[in-house]
Amino acid sequence: MGWALSEDRIGRVSVYLDGTYLTDCTLGAARPDVGKAYPGFPDSDKAGWGVHLDPASLPPGKHELVFEAATTKRATRDIGAIPITIVR
């Protein structure tokens, strides 16, 4: 779970595994702390996002999850990267 803001509004947050698209996150989670810290951004009080990934659906080994935010005007930026290891 995390949060993302843009003056152009966030249109999606996507998850990539080793550079391959996995899924989009659910947007619009309440984040009053972000709204208070960034009141000038659109929807800042609903800037939260989340995703559920089933580890059983991922291949074993060392990987990198990258989270990419895209604005409604299609500008993109990586907003986080997490190394993971799937062991079976």
N, C-alpha and C positions, 0 to 999 in steps of 0.2 A: 504494500500500500504506500502511496505517496501523494504528492500534489504537484500541480503544474499551472502556470499562469501565462497569459499573453495579452497584450493590448488588443490583439486581433481575435481573441477567444480561442480556447483549445477545442479542436474538433475531434481529436482522438489521441490516445496513447497506445502504442503498439509494443509488443514484446517480440524480440528476436532471439533465437538460440544459435550461437555461432554464425550470425549473419543471415539466418533463414527465418522468415516470418513465422511466428507461432499463432498469435491471436491478438485481438484488441482488448483493452482493459475496459472496465465499467467506469464511466465518468459520473461526476455530480455528487460525490459524497460530501457531506457537510464538513467544513473546515473553518469554524468561526475564528480560530487562531490566525489562519492565513488571511481571512477577510479583515481582521483587525490590523494586521501588520501591513497589508497591501490594499487599502480601501479604494484606491484609484483604478484597480484592474477589474474588468468585467467578470462577474461571477466568482469573485475571489473567496466568498464565503462558502462556495460549492466547488472548490478547486481540487477536492480529493478524487483519487482514482484507486482502483483495486483490481486484482486478477487472481484467479485460482488456477494453478497449474498442477496437474496430476503427475507426480514424479514417475509413476509406472509407465507413462506414455513417452517418457524421454529416454534416449539411448544412454547406456552406461558410459562412464568416463568423465573426464574433466571438460567443462563447457563454460561458456560465458553467456549470461542473459543480458541483453541490452534493452533498455526502455527508451522509446522514441516518442516525443510529443510532436504533434502536428497542429498548426493553427487552422482556423476555418479558411484562411487564404493560402493554405498548403505549404507554408514555411515549416521546416522540420528541424529538430535538434535532439540529439541524444541527451537524456536527462539522468541517466544512471546506468551503471554496468556492475554486474555481480558475478563473480566466479562461483561456479557450483560443481560439485562432484556427485554423480549418480553411481551408487554402488548396489549391485545385486548379488 
